[in-house]
Amino acid sequence: MERLQKYIASCGITSRRKAEELILNGHVKVNGVTINELGTKIDPDKDIVTVNDKRITEKNEFVYIKLNKPTGYITTVKDQFGRKTVLDLINVKERIYPIGRLDFNTSGLLLLTNDGELANKLMHPKYHIYKTYIADVRGQVSEESLQKLRTGVHIEDYKTSPAKAKLIELKDNKSTVQISIYEGKNRQVRKMMDAVGHPVLSLKRISFGEINLANLKSGEWAYLSNNEINFLKKG
């Protein structure tokens, strides 16, 4: 027996977290009966599961992609306002979706897959996978400000986990900072820099754990290598 949301994710429909939303919103049926409560278990060999009245089956082949996201694209599968999404940049037959997010004005490394179980794992902060960013910020960043980032800063109603932070360059009234975090809260790096008095002018993610952009130009994508896939799956 397998939890329904886990099965939906293993079919490559979406992440487990989004699968839970599909269930709660009444989009999932098991053997023709709508399920809208979490906790249901199914037998994948016997039960028929449909999402929006379309039968789903488990994926045996997964794809793993990295994209150098330009600014001006949103990190969703589709947008109700007709804005450009990261999927407009990738031409594959599989139904893929992003692992985590980069906001509209942030560029850089974004991973995409149809492996819902792995996506669910990678988005959980308990795995401590550091994402590294290069931020151009306003003002001259002091060692005191960097130390605050390293020990955690208060944002809204929470304190961030310790970050890795170092100064790359000072120029006039602008600084370039490298910052690594393993949390993934909405616009977190921007809010952290605001908290120490240095608003972000531009932001780019350059790595996700051991995976980096390599030679990918803005807007380009590539399949992950076996070594990169193994990194994501280990632990």
C-alpha positions as CSV (number, residue, x, y, z in Angstrom):
1,M,0.0,0.0,0.0
2,E,1.2,3.5,-0.8
3,R,0.1,7.0,0.2
4,L,-2.0,8.6,-2.5
5,Q,0.1,11.8,-2.7
6,K,3.3,9.8,-3.0
7,Y,1.9,7.8,-5.8
8,I,0.8,10.9,-7.7
9,A,4.3,12.3,-7.3
10,S,5.9,9.0,-8.5
11,C,3.7,9.3,-11.7
12,G,5.5,12.5,-12.5
13,I,2.3,14.7,-12.2
14,T,3.7,17.1,-9.7
15,S,5.6,17.2,-6.4
16,R,4.1,15.5,-3.4
17,R,3.3,18.9,-1.8
18,K,1.3,19.9,-4.9
19,A,-0.3,16.5,-5.0
20,E,-1.7,17.1,-1.6
21,E,-3.3,20.3,-2.9
22,L,-4.8,18.4,-5.8
23,I,-6.4,16.0,-3.3
24,L,-7.7,18.6,-1.0
25,N,-9.2,20.5,-3.9
26,G,-11.1,17.5,-5.1
27,H,-9.2,16.9,-8.3
28,V,-8.2,13.2,-7.5
29,K,-10.4,10.1,-7.8
30,V,-9.6,6.5,-6.7
31,N,-11.7,3.9,-8.5
32,G,-14.1,6.6,-9.5
33,V,-14.6,8.1,-6.0
34,T,-13.4,11.6,-5.3
35,I,-10.8,11.8,-2.5
36,N,-10.4,15.1,-0.8
37,E,-8.7,14.1,2.5
38,L,-5.1,13.2,3.1
39,G,-4.1,9.9,4.5
40,T,-5.6,7.6,1.8
41,K,-3.5,4.6,0.8
42,I,-3.8,2.8,-2.5
43,D,-2.6,-0.4,-4.1
44,P,-0.8,0.7,-7.3
45,D,-1.3,-2.7,-8.9
46,K,-5.1,-2.7,-8.3
47,D,-6.5,0.8,-7.8
48,I,-7.2,3.2,-10.7
49,V,-6.2,6.8,-9.9
50,T,-7.3,9.7,-12.0
51,V,-6.3,13.4,-11.8
52,N,-8.7,15.8,-13.4
53,D,-10.5,12.6,-14.8
54,K,-7.3,11.4,-16.6
55,R,-5.8,8.1,-15.4
56,I,-2.2,8.3,-14.2
57,T,0.5,5.6,-14.1
58,E,3.9,5.5,-12.5
59,K,6.8,6.8,-14.5
60,N,9.7,4.5,-15.2
61,E,11.9,7.0,-16.9
62,F,12.7,10.4,-15.4
63,V,14.5,13.4,-16.8
64,Y,16.6,15.9,-15.0
65,I,17.4,19.3,-16.5
66,K,19.2,22.4,-15.5
67,L,18.4,25.8,-16.9
68,N,20.2,29.1,-16.8
69,K,17.0,31.2,-16.2
70,P,17.0,34.7,-17.5
71,T,15.2,37.5,-15.7
72,G,11.7,38.1,-16.9
73,Y,10.4,34.5,-16.7
74,I,8.3,33.1,-13.9
75,T,9.0,29.7,-12.3
76,T,5.7,28.0,-12.9
77,V,4.3,25.5,-15.3
78,K,1.7,28.1,-16.6
79,D,0.7,31.6,-15.7
80,Q,-2.9,32.9,-15.5
81,F,-1.7,36.3,-16.7
82,G,0.0,34.9,-19.8
83,R,3.5,35.8,-18.7
84,K,6.5,33.9,-20.0
85,T,7.4,30.8,-17.9
86,V,10.6,28.8,-17.7
87,L,8.9,26.0,-19.7
88,D,8.8,28.3,-22.7
89,L,12.6,27.9,-22.8
90,I,12.7,24.1,-22.8
91,N,11.6,21.8,-25.5
92,V,11.1,18.2,-24.2
93,K,8.2,15.8,-24.6
94,E,8.0,15.0,-20.9
95,R,5.8,16.9,-18.5
96,I,8.4,18.6,-16.3
97,Y,8.2,21.2,-13.5
98,P,10.7,23.2,-11.5
99,I,12.3,22.1,-8.3
100,G,11.8,25.2,-6.1
101,R,11.6,28.7,-7.5
102,L,13.5,31.7,-8.7
103,D,11.5,34.9,-8.7
104,F,10.7,37.0,-11.8
105,N,13.8,39.3,-11.4
106,T,16.2,36.6,-10.4
107,S,18.4,34.7,-12.9
108,G,20.5,31.6,-12.8
109,L,20.4,27.9,-12.1
110,L,17.1,26.2,-12.0
111,L,16.5,22.5,-11.9
112,L,13.5,20.8,-13.5
113,T,12.3,17.2,-13.5
114,N,9.3,14.9,-13.7
115,D,10.5,12.9,-10.7
116,G,8.0,14.1,-8.1
117,E,9.5,12.2,-5.2
118,L,13.0,13.6,-5.7
119,A,11.6,17.1,-6.1
120,N,9.8,16.8,-2.8
121,K,13.0,15.7,-1.1
122,L,15.1,18.4,-2.5
123,M,12.8,21.2,-1.6
124,H,12.8,20.2,2.1
125,P,15.3,22.3,4.2
126,K,16.2,19.3,6.4
127,Y,18.5,18.0,3.6
128,H,20.7,21.1,3.9
129,I,21.5,21.5,0.3
130,Y,23.1,24.9,-0.1
131,K,22.0,27.1,-2.9
132,T,24.6,29.8,-3.8
133,Y,23.8,33.2,-5.2
134,I,25.8,36.2,-6.4
135,A,24.0,39.5,-5.3
136,D,24.8,43.0,-6.4
137,V,23.5,45.2,-3.6
138,R,23.3,48.9,-2.7
139,G,25.9,50.3,-0.4
140,Q,29.2,49.1,1.0
141,V,28.7,45.8,2.9
142,S,30.7,45.6,6.1
143,E,32.1,42.6,7.9
144,E,29.5,43.3,10.6
145,S,26.7,42.9,8.1
146,L,28.2,39.6,6.7
147,Q,28.5,38.3,10.2
148,K,24.8,39.0,10.8
149,L,24.0,36.9,7.7
150,R,26.2,34.1,9.0
151,T,24.4,33.9,12.3
152,G,20.9,34.5,10.9
153,V,18.7,37.6,10.6
154,H,15.1,38.2,11.5
155,I,12.7,38.4,8.5
156,E,9.0,39.0,9.2
157,D,8.1,36.3,11.8
158,Y,11.2,34.0,11.6
159,K,14.9,34.0,12.0
160,T,16.9,32.6,9.0
161,S,19.3,29.7,9.5
162,P,23.0,30.6,9.3
163,A,24.2,31.5,5.8
164,K,27.6,31.4,4.2
165,A,28.4,34.9,3.1
166,K,31.5,36.6,1.7
167,L,32.3,39.9,0.0
168,I,33.4,39.6,-3.6
169,E,33.8,43.3,-4.6
170,L,33.3,46.8,-3.4
171,K,32.8,49.5,-6.0
172,D,31.5,53.0,-5.3
173,N,28.2,52.6,-3.6
174,K,27.7,49.0,-4.6
175,S,28.9,45.7,-3.3
176,T,28.9,42.2,-4.7
177,V,28.3,39.4,-2.2
178,Q,28.2,35.6,-2.5
179,I,25.7,34.1,-0.2
180,S,24.7,30.4,0.3
181,I,21.5,29.3,2.1
182,Y,19.8,25.9,2.4
183,E,16.3,27.3,3.2
184,G,14.0,28.3,0.4
185,K,11.5,30.8,1.6
186,N,10.0,33.3,-0.8
187,R,12.5,36.0,-1.9
188,Q,14.7,35.0,1.1
189,V,18.0,36.3,-0.1
190,R,16.4,39.7,-1.0
191,K,14.8,39.9,2.4
192,M,18.0,39.0,4.1
193,M,19.9,41.7,2.4
194,D,17.1,44.2,3.2
195,A,17.4,43.2,6.8
196,V,21.1,44.2,6.9
197,G,20.4,47.5,5.0
198,H,21.7,46.5,1.6
199,P,18.8,46.1,-1.0
200,V,19.5,43.8,-3.9
201,L,20.1,45.4,-7.3
202,S,20.5,42.1,-9.1
203,L,20.5,38.4,-8.1
204,K,21.8,35.3,-9.7
205,R,21.9,31.7,-8.5
206,I,25.1,30.0,-9.5
207,S,24.9,26.6,-7.9
208,F,22.6,24.0,-6.3
209,G,24.8,21.9,-4.0
210,E,27.5,20.4,-6.3
211,I,25.6,21.4,-9.5
212,N,26.6,24.6,-11.2
213,L,25.8,26.5,-14.4
214,A,29.0,25.3,-16.1
215,N,29.0,26.8,-19.6
216,L,25.3,27.4,-19.9
217,K,24.5,30.8,-21.3
218,S,21.4,32.7,-20.3
219,G,18.3,30.9,-21.6
220,E,20.1,27.7,-22.3
221,W,19.4,24.3,-20.7
222,A,21.0,20.8,-20.6
223,Y,20.3,17.4,-19.2
224,L,22.1,16.7,-15.9
225,S,25.1,14.4,-16.1
226,N,25.1,11.0,-14.3
227,N,27.3,12.5,-11.6
228,E,24.9,15.4,-11.1
229,I,21.9,13.1,-10.8
230,N,23.7,10.9,-8.4
231,F,24.4,13.9,-6.2
232,L,20.7,14.8,-6.1
233,K,19.8,11.2,-5.2
234,K,22.4,10.5,-2.6
235,G,21.4,10.8,1.1
